[in-house]
Amino acid sequence: MKKTLILMALLPSMCFAQWKTRNVDNGLDDPYKICFNENLSGNLLKLERVEGDVCLYLTSSYFCEDISYTEMSFKVGGEWKKFAVKSYKSQDNTTLFLHWSLNTDAEMLGAFKSASLVRIRTNDGVCGSDIYDFSMVNSTSAYNFMTN
């Protein structure tokens, strides 16, 4: 019974959370593409293209430190592939830039495209640590959308 309840609690997050793609055209600026993945807590993991590079970032409620150490672990074929990155927060403290050029990091890009799940732990010396989980369904097509 306990396993059934746990499975039912986790099932919605795995079914509804996945990478989504959008073409953005507000009529004023040049059209551009974004990809995002929203977890059940409302946190966003996003891809955007900036000057030819594909950037990966996390948007949540609040980050304290300007520069912090962030751990990312991609679940690929039942095993975790771990990466550590130096991350930088936005001026409004709500976004943490995890990777400025995902397309130049072959090992992380391979894990990103092959993963079924990503777990991110922010290590903020002031605010403490937080863990964020995101389904990686459609991650390959999301990345390909950004680069085409």
ZIPE-V24165 format. One line per field, one symbol per residue. phi: phi as a letter, one per 20 degrees, with the letter a starting at -180 (. if undefined). A space follows every 10 residues. Layout:
phi = ???
//
This chain:
phi = .ffffffffe ggffeeeafc dbedbendef fbdccbcdef enfddcdbec lneeedbddb faceefcbdc dccdeclnde ddcccedcef femdcdeebe bgfddgffff fgfefebcdd deddfeendc dcdcfdgmff ffffgfee
//
